[in-house]
C-alpha cells in the first residue's frame, strides 16, 4: 500500500514498513536533512495529524501508526514506553534515517517523545511536546473529561463525539460541533489489544525522576483550556527540562494542534530552525 504525491516543494509517501517483525504504516512528508519523528496520541491513526505534519517546513516529517492502530498490524509484546521507543526509532532506521533526528509528541505521544529523548540522547537533536505531561504522576485532568475519554464510544459514535467533544477536549471544541464531527469522521478505532497495551505502557511511565537529564533543546506547548492535560503539567515539564521554552496557546484545548495546524506548524518550524546558540541554558 503506497501513495506518492509530489509537488514543486513537497514529496509525500504513505506506505508500510516492517519493524521488529511488525508491519507498520507511516507517512513521510518532505525529503532531505534530519527528520522530525512525530508520535501521535493514544490509539490515534495518522490522518488526525497529517495536516500538521504537512504544514511543518524545513525538515522531513515521519509520522507512524503504532501496532494495532489504523492500518498497522497488531503485535503480541509486553508494552512499555521503552519498547514503543525502540519501535518508533526502528521506523526511522528502516527508512534510512540512522543518525540525528528531532522528535515531537502529542498527548500520549508526548510521553513517548520524552522516552525517546532519554533513550537516544546521542541522536535526538530537539524535542517538541504538545498537550502532554510527565506521565502517570501528574496533575490529573477534570474528572468529567477523563471519564468520557475512557469510553470506546468516542471511537464508535460520531454523535457521542459531537455531544462530548467540548467536555473532553475543551478549547476550540467549545460551541463548535462541526469541528467535533470532522474530527470524529477522521478517527479510526484502534484494536482493543492495541489500546490496552498503550494504556498499560502509560501506567508504568513517569519522566519525573530523569527528565532533568534530557539535554536537548525542547519546546513545550499547551493550551490554557485543556481539560485532559492541565496547563500546570506543561509548566512542570518546562521547569524540569534544562533547555526549554514554554508556549501557551491562549484559548487552546487538547487538540489545538489539530484545529490550528498552520499556526502550530509555524511555531514548531521556527523552533526547529532556531540556532542552538540562541537557546537559553539553565
C-alpha positions in Angstrom: 0.0 0.0 0.0 1.8 3.1 -1.2 0.6 6.6 -2.1 3.0 9.2 -3.5 2.2 12.8 -4.1 4.7 15.2 -5.4 4.7 19.0 -5.9 7.4 21.6 -6.5 8.2 21.8 -2.8 6.9 18.6 -1.1 7.0 14.9 -1.7 4.7 12.7 0.3 4.7 9.0 0.8 2.2 6.8 2.7 3.2 3.2 2.9 4.2 0.4 5.3 7.5 -0.8 6.7 8.5 -3.8 8.8 10.0 -3.1 12.2 10.8 -5.9 14.7 8.6 -8.2 12.6 5.6 -5.8 12.7 4.0 -4.2 9.7 3.6 -0.5 10.5 2.0 2.2 8.4 3.8 5.5 8.1 3.6 8.8 6.3 6.8 10.7 5.2 6.4 14.3 4.1 9.4 16.0 2.5 13.0 14.9 1.8 16.5 15.9 2.8 18.1 16.7 6.2 17.5 15.3 9.6 13.8 14.2 10.1 11.2 15.1 12.7 9.8 11.9 14.1 6.1 12.5 15.1 4.5 10.5 17.9 0.7 10.5 17.9 -1.8 10.4 20.7 -3.2 7.2 22.2 -4.9 5.0 19.6 -4.6 7.7 17.0 -4.4 7.0 13.3 -2.0 9.2 11.3 -4.8 11.0 9.4 -5.5 13.0 12.5 -2.1 14.8 12.5 -1.4 14.8 8.7 -2.5 18.4 8.3 0.0 19.5 10.9 2.8 17.3 9.5 2.2 18.7 6.1 2.4 22.2 7.3 5.8 21.9 9.1 8.6 23.3 7.0 12.3 22.9 6.8 12.6 19.3 7.7 11.1 15.9 6.5 8.4 14.7 8.9 7.9 11.0 9.6 4.5 10.1 11.2 3.6 6.5 12.0 0.9 4.3 13.5 1.6 2.0 16.5 0.9 -1.7 16.3 -2.9 -2.2 16.1 -3.6 1.4 15.1 -5.0 2.3 11.7 -3.5 0.0 9.1 -0.6 -1.2 11.3 -0.7 -4.8 12.3 -1.4 -6.0 15.8 1.6 -7.2 17.8 2.0 -9.6 20.8 4.5 -8.0 23.1 4.8 -6.7 26.7 4.1 -3.0 26.4 6.2 -0.2 27.8 7.2 3.2 26.6 10.8 2.0 26.2 9.6 -0.8 23.9 7.5 1.7 21.9 10.5 4.0 21.7 12.5 1.2 20.1 9.7 0.6 17.6 9.4 4.3 16.8 13.1 4.8 16.2 13.1 1.5 14.3 10.7 3.2 11.8 13.3 5.9 11.2 16.1 3.3 10.8 14.0 1.3 8.3 13.5 4.4 6.2 17.2 5.1 6.1 17.5 7.8 8.9 20.2 6.3 11.1 21.7 9.4 12.5 20.3 12.5 14.2 16.6 13.5 14.3 14.2 15.6 16.2 11.1 14.2 18.0 7.7 15.6 18.6 4.8 14.1 20.5 1.1 14.9 21.2 -0.6 13.8 24.5 0.3 10.1 25.0 2.8 10.5 22.2 4.5 13.3 24.3 5.4 10.7 26.9 6.8 8.5 24.1 8.8 11.5 22.8 10.2 12.1 26.3 11.2 8.4 26.5 12.9 8.6 23.1 14.8 11.7 24.3 16.1 9.8 27.3 16.9 6.6 25.5 18.6 8.1 22.4 20.5 11.2 23.7 23.2 11.0 21.1 20.6 11.1 18.2 17.8 13.4 19.4 18.6 17.0 18.4 15.4 18.7 19.5 12.1 17.8 21.2 8.6 19.2 20.9 6.0 18.3 23.5 2.3 19.2 22.9 -0.6 18.8 25.2 1.2 16.3 27.4 2.6 15.7 30.8 5.3 13.8 32.8 3.3 10.5 32.9 1.2 8.7 35.4 2.4 11.0 38.2 0.9 14.4 37.1 -1.8 16.9 38.0 -4.9 15.0 36.8 -7.4 16.3 34.3 -11.0 17.2 35.0 -13.0 14.1 36.1 -15.8 14.5 33.6 -13.2 14.8 30.7 -11.3 11.7 31.9 -14.5 9.7 32.3 -15.7 10.4 28.8 -12.2 9.9 27.4 -12.0 6.3 28.6 -15.3 5.1 26.9 -14.9 3.4 23.5 -18.0 5.4 22.3 -15.7 8.2 21.2 -14.4 5.9 18.5 -17.7 4.2 17.7 -20.2 7.0 17.7 -19.8 10.3 15.9 -22.9 11.5 17.8 -21.2 10.8 21.1 -18.1 12.7 19.9 -20.1 15.7 18.7 -22.0 15.9 22.0 -19.0 15.4 24.3 -16.0 16.9 22.5 -16.2 20.2 24.4 -16.1 18.4 27.7 -13.3 16.0 26.6 -11.0 18.4 24.6 -12.1 21.9 25.7 -10.7 24.9 23.9 -11.6 25.2 20.2 -14.2 22.5 20.5 -16.5 24.6 22.7 -19.5 25.7 20.8 -18.2 24.0 17.6 -20.0 20.7 17.0 -18.9 20.9 13.3 -15.2 20.6 14.4 -16.1 17.7 16.6 -17.9 16.0 13.8 -15.0 16.4 11.4 -12.6 15.0 14.0 -14.8 12.0 14.6 -15.1 11.3 10.9 -11.3 11.2 10.6 -10.8 8.9 13.6 -10.4 5.2 13.2 -10.8 2.9 16.2 -7.6 1.0 17.2 -7.8 -2.7 18.1 -8.8 -3.3 21.8 -5.4 -5.1 22.3 -3.5 -2.1 21.0 -5.4 0.4 23.1 -5.0 -1.7 26.3 -1.2 -2.1 25.5 -0.8 1.7 25.2 -2.8 2.3 28.4 -0.6 -0.2 30.3 2.5 1.4 29.0 1.4 4.8 30.2 0.5 3.4 33.7 4.2 2.4 34.0 5.6 5.7 32.8 6.9 8.7 34.7 9.6 11.0 33.4 9.8 13.0 36.7 12.9 11.1 38.0 15.0 11.6 34.9 13.6 14.5 32.8 16.3 16.9 34.1 18.9 14.7 32.3 17.4 15.2 28.8 19.7 17.9 27.5 18.3 18.6 24.0 16.5 21.9 23.4 12.8 21.4 24.0 9.6 23.3 23.1 6.7 22.6 25.4 3.3 23.7 24.0 0.0 23.6 25.9 -3.5 25.1 25.6 -4.8 27.0 28.6 -8.2 25.4 28.3 -7.2 21.7 28.1 -9.5 19.6 30.4 -7.4 16.4 29.9 -3.8 17.6 30.4 -3.9 20.8 32.6 -1.5 23.6 31.8 0.3 23.1 35.1 1.8 19.9 33.7 3.4 21.7 30.8 4.9 24.2 33.3 6.3 21.2 35.2 7.9 19.8 32.0 9.4 23.2 31.1 10.7 23.6 34.6 12.4 20.2 34.7 13.9 20.3 31.2 17.3 22.1 31.2 16.9 23.7 27.8 13.2 24.5 27.3 10.7 27.1 26.1 7.1 27.1 27.1 4.5 28.2 24.6 0.9 28.7 26.0 -1.8 28.6 23.4 -4.5 31.1 24.6 -7.9 29.5 24.4 -6.4 26.3 23.2 -7.7 22.9 24.1 -6.3 19.4 24.0 -6.5 19.4 20.2 -5.1 22.9 19.4 -2.5 21.4 17.0 -5.2 19.6 15.0 -7.6 22.5 14.9 -4.9 25.1 14.1 -2.3 23.1 12.2 -0.8 26.1 10.3 -0.3 28.2 13.5 1.2 25.2 15.4 3.4 24.3 12.5 4.8 27.8 12.2 5.8 27.7 15.9 7.3 24.2 15.6 9.2 25.1 12.3 10.6 28.3 13.8 11.8 26.3 16.9 13.5 23.6 14.8 15.2 26.2 12.7 16.5 28.3 15.6 20.2 28.5 16.1 21.3 26.5 19.2 23.3 29.4 20.4 20.2 31.4 20.8 18.6 28.9 23.2 18.9 29.6 26.9 20.8 27.1 29.0 19.6 26.7 32.6 
